[in-house]
Amino acid sequence: MAIYLGNSGGVELKRDSITNWLETQLDPADVNVSRKRFSVDFSSGSLITGDQIEISTVDGTNLELVSGHNYPDGRWYAHIDEAGGIRLYQTFELAITGGIANALDLVEPSTSKDVQIRTRNSQFRSVARIKSFEITTERETVDLTQCGDQFRRQYEAGLISGQGNLECLWEHSAGLCEPDGVTTNCEFPAYLARLVIRIQQGADFIGRFFIYKGSVQENSVWYEADCVVTNVAVTVPATDFVETNIQFVTSGPFALKQGKPPSYLLQEDGALLLQEDGSGIVLEYGG
């Protein structure tokens, strides 16, 4: 009989994308070319460092923001500073690190432009610094006596919901983690703390909670669910590690899966190779 230790598990999250555009006006004065930085009205309340954002002009004219980019729209990773200013980067790792050196060069628009911005996150990343996690599922009974036959057959077994929490060592600085022996970028608990106070986009994410995460040749077991962060508590002892407890509930489809988690075909720069509909190309492991 196989017995598993907790170090065989882990958590991955995918930042949720929004379909509704956030609209604003980008003025020439909003762009600081020497600092490679620009600002918009809503950045401090809606965008989080590491978000992949799509920026486009409303009227279809050239965006006039990133140097050498002569198109009406573009997609980059964003770093948001304390004042809500935005710098753009080619990769998630560079956006998390921030700084001027690796930021994309900007140009000052020739005139004020109406632009729209939305997040387009599409990749699962491991969450670093997790001590333990707990996830609970429950089936709620529903009174269907007043409902029609078709609706009753659909929900007579009840509704499945879940909740859980993550115990983590606090981490907000940039860095790398190495799941499965492959160096890659990862999320930190500070992202979830920022997520719970995000105003316009909400506090949702898509999570994979691995009870056992095997190698490419092994089957894994994990819960997968749409989640909403409901509470974040940070404990700051005088002589011990700073820790955080992150609580969440599920908000959509909920599944317990077994097998090999999907992997995506990447380009040389780490970006997803996309299909025509904008989704990633899923690779299936061989048996």
N, C-alpha and C positions, 0 to 999 in steps of 0.2 A: 504494500500500500504506500503510495507516494505521500510525503508530508512536505509542505511548502513553508518556507520562511518568508517573512514580510519583505526581505530585500529582493525577492523575485517580482515584486509588484511595482507600481508606479502610476503616475497620472500624466496624461497629455491633455492639452486644451487647444482649441482653435478659437481665435478671436472671431466674434460674430460680425458679419457684414451687414450693412444697411442698404436697403433698396431706395429709400427716400433721400433725395439730394438735400444738402445743407447749402443754402444760397447766400451769397454776400457780394459786396462790391470790392474789388481789388484796385486800390488807387496807387499811382506811382510812388506816393509818399509812404506806402505800406511796405515797400521793398527796400531793404538796406543791402546794396550790392557788395560793399566792402566786408560786411559781416555775414554774408550769405544767408540772410534771414529775412522772413517776411511775416506779416501778421494778418489775421482775419478776425472778424467780430466774435466768433464762437469757439475758437481753438481751445481755450483753457477749460471749457465746460463740456466738450464733445469728443475731442481727439486725444489719444493717449500715445505716448512715445512707443514706437514700434509698429503702429498701425500702418498698413499699406493703404494709401489713399489715392483716389482718382480725382483729378482736377480737370475741369473742362469749362470752356466759355459757353455762355448761354446762346450767343448769336452765331456760334460756329467759326468765328475768326481765330487767328493764331493766338495761343495762350500768352505769349510774351512773358515768360517767367523764368524758365530754365535756359541757360545759355546754350545755343546750338539746337534747341528743340523747337522746330517750326511747325507745330501741329496744334489743332484746337484743343487737344486733351493729352493727358499723360498720367502715368501711374508710378509712384515712388513710395519709399518708406519715410516716415516723418519722425522727427525728434521735437518734442514740445518742451520749451524751457519754462522757468518759473513765472515769467511774465506772459506766457501764452504765445510767444514767438515760435515760428516753425522753420526748421532746416530740413532739407530733403536729401535722401541718400539712396544709393542703388541697392543696398542689402539691408536686411533686418538687423544683422549684427552691427553694422556701422551706425544705424539709427539708434540702437540701444546705447552704444558708446557715446554718440554725440560728438560735439566739437566742430571747429571750423575747418580743420585740415581736410577731412574726407567729405565734407558737405558739397553738394553740387553748386556750381557757380550760377548765380542768378543775374537777370537783366531787369532793368526798370521798364515797366510797360510804357508805351508811348502815350497812352490815355487810360482813363478809368475803364475797367471792364467788369461786367457782371459775370461772376463765376459760380460754379456749383461743385461741391466736394462731397464724396462719400467714401466709406471704407470698403475695401475689397479683399479682406483677409480670407485665405483659403488653405492654410497649412497647419497641421497639428504639430505642436512642439512640446517637449517634455517640460514639466514643472520642476524646478530645482529646489533643493533644501527642504523637502518634505520629510518629516519624522514619521508620520502615520496618517492614514485617512480612514474614514468610516462612512459607509453608505447604507441607508436603510430603505427598503421598499415596502409598500403597503398597498393593499387592494381595498378601495372604498366601495361600499355597497350604495346603490342608487335606487331611490324609489321611482319605479317606472309604471306604477299602476295607472297613471293618467296619460301614458304615452301610447302611440300607435304600435302595431305589431312589428313593423320594420325597425323602428327605433329601439324597441324593447329587445329584439334579438341582437342588436348591435351592442347594447350596453348591459345586458342582463348579468354578465359575469362581473360587473363592477369596473371601476376605473383604477388604473395603476398609477401611483405617484411615488416619489422618492425624495429623500433629503439626506444630507450628509455634512461632514466637516473635514477640513484639512488642518493638521497640526504641522506648522512649518517653522523653521528657523528664519528669522527675518532677513531678507536680502533685497536690496534695491540697486546695487551697483552692477555694472556690466560684467559679463564673464561668459565662460563656456562650460558646458557640461558634456559628458561623454556617454550617452546611452548606447548600449550594445557595442561599446568599443569604438564608435565612430564619432569623431569630434564634430559637434554641430552647435547651433545656437539654441537657446532655451528661454523659457519664461521664468520670471521670479515672482515670489509672493506679493511684492509691491504692486504688480500689475492688477491683481485681484482687489487690493486695497483701493487703488484708484478707480477700478471698475465700479465699485459700489456707490461712489459719489459722482459718477458721470451723469450729466443732466439730460442731454437731448437724445442720446442713443440707448440709454438703459444699461443694466448691469448683467446682461446675459452673455453666456459663452457655451461652447459645445465641448463636453468633456468625455474622455475615455479613462476609466478607472480600472487599472489592470490588477487583478488578484494574482495572476501569474503571467509574466511576460517572457515567453520563450525565445529561443533563437529562430533563425529563418527556417530551420528544419523542424521546429517544435510547434505544437499548438499552444496558443495563448487563451486566457479566459479574462474577459473584461466586460464591465458595464459601459454602455454608451448612452448618453442622454443630453438633451438641451437643458441647460441649467441657468439659474439666476442667483447671483450672490445676494444674500440677505443681511449678513452681519459680518463684520471684521473686527476682531479684538486684538490689540497688540499689548503684550506684557513686557515691561522694561524693568527687570530686577537690577539691583545695584551691583551684584557680584556674579551674575550669570548671563547666559546668552539671551538676547532679545528674541522672543518668540511671538508668533501670530496664530490665531485660530480663525479660520475662514469657514463660515457656514453658508450653505446653499440649498436650494430646493430645485426639483426638476420642473420643467415648464412645457415639455412636449413629448415626443416619442421616447420611449424608454425600453432598452433591450439588454439582455444578458447574452453575450456572444462568445463563441468558442471557435477557434481556428487560427488563421494567420491574418493579422490586421493588414489592411490595404496599405500599399506604398505607392508613391507617385513618381512619375518620370520627371527628372529635373534637368534643367539646362546647366551649362558650365558655371554660371554665376549663382546657382542655387535656386533660381526662380523656377516655378512650375512651368512645364510645357503644357500649354492649354489646348483644349479642343475648341471647335467653332463656337460652342455655347459659353465659353469662358471658364469651364470647369477643368480640373486637372485630369490627366490621363492616368488611370489607375493601373498599377502593375500587379499581376497575380503571381504569387510564388508557385514554383513547381512542386509537385508532390514527391 
